[in-house]
Amino acid sequence: MPFFRTLPGKIAAYLTALIIGAYWVCVGGPRNWAVTIPDATHTYGIRTARGVDLFFRPPIGWIIEHGLWVVIGAAMVTLLVEMVARTVVKTTAVE
């Protein structure tokens, strides 16, 4: 990742990449994770665009429903960490 030059920025970027990967795996095939009739473990319901209700395990359902916001937040935090780390390095180098 050539844009990220500092160690904190690189670590944040790799963590963001892992979050994106987890989100992509969960959202990529919701039929692999869901059932159409709720049971004791599949309690998190999401209505699809076609009007079908799918029921997931709560952690997977939460990631599918809110994961895009988590990815956007992680990307913003990564950029913020990189900018702060570069500012600290410039300030330390000048003194």
C-alpha positions in Angstrom: 0.0 0.0 0.0 2.1 2.8 -1.3 -0.2 5.6 0.0 0.3 4.6 3.6 3.9 5.5 4.6 3.7 5.3 8.4 3.5 2.1 10.5 0.2 3.1 12.2 -1.3 3.9 8.8 -0.2 0.5 7.4 -1.6 -1.4 10.4 -4.9 0.5 10.2 -5.1 -0.2 6.4 -4.5 -3.9 6.9 -7.2 -4.0 9.6 -9.6 -2.2 7.3 -8.8 -4.7 4.5 -9.7 -7.5 6.9 -13.0 -5.8 7.8 -13.8 -5.4 4.1 -13.0 -9.1 3.5 -15.3 -10.2 6.3 -18.1 -8.0 5.0 -17.6 -9.3 1.5 -17.7 -12.9 2.6 -20.9 -12.3 4.6 -22.7 -10.3 2.0 -21.5 -12.3 -1.0 -23.8 -15.2 -0.4 -26.6 -14.5 2.1 -28.4 -17.7 1.1 -25.4 -19.6 2.5 -25.9 -18.1 5.9 -29.7 -17.9 6.1 -32.8 -19.9 6.7 -36.3 -18.9 5.6 -38.0 -20.1 8.8 -36.5 -18.8 12.1 -35.3 -21.2 14.7 -33.4 -21.0 18.0 -30.1 -19.9 16.5 -31.3 -17.9 13.4 -33.2 -15.1 15.0 -32.0 -12.0 13.1 -34.5 -11.3 10.3 -33.8 -9.2 7.2 -36.3 -8.6 4.4 -34.7 -8.8 1.0 -35.5 -6.6 -2.0 -37.7 -9.4 -3.4 -39.8 -9.4 -0.3 -38.4 -12.6 1.2 -37.6 -12.8 4.8 -34.2 -14.4 5.6 -33.1 -15.2 9.1 -29.5 -15.2 10.2 -27.5 -15.9 13.3 -27.3 -12.5 15.1 -23.6 -11.7 14.5 -23.9 -12.5 10.7 -27.2 -10.6 10.4 -25.8 -7.5 12.1 -22.7 -7.5 9.8 -24.9 -7.9 6.7 -27.2 -5.1 7.8 -24.7 -2.6 9.2 -21.4 -3.7 7.8 -21.2 -1.1 5.1 -21.2 1.7 7.7 -18.5 -0.2 9.6 -16.4 -0.4 6.4 -16.8 3.3 5.7 -16.0 4.2 9.3 -12.9 2.0 9.3 -11.7 3.6 6.0 -12.2 7.1 7.5 -10.3 6.1 10.7 -7.5 4.7 8.6 -7.1 8.0 6.7 -7.2 9.9 10.0 -4.6 7.7 11.6 -2.3 8.2 8.5 -2.7 12.0 8.6 -2.1 12.2 12.3 1.0 9.9 12.1 2.4 12.0 9.2 1.9 15.2 11.2 3.6 13.7 14.3 6.6 12.5 12.2 6.9 15.9 10.5 6.7 17.7 13.9 9.3 15.4 15.4 11.7 15.7 12.4 11.6 19.5 12.5 12.4 19.8 16.2 
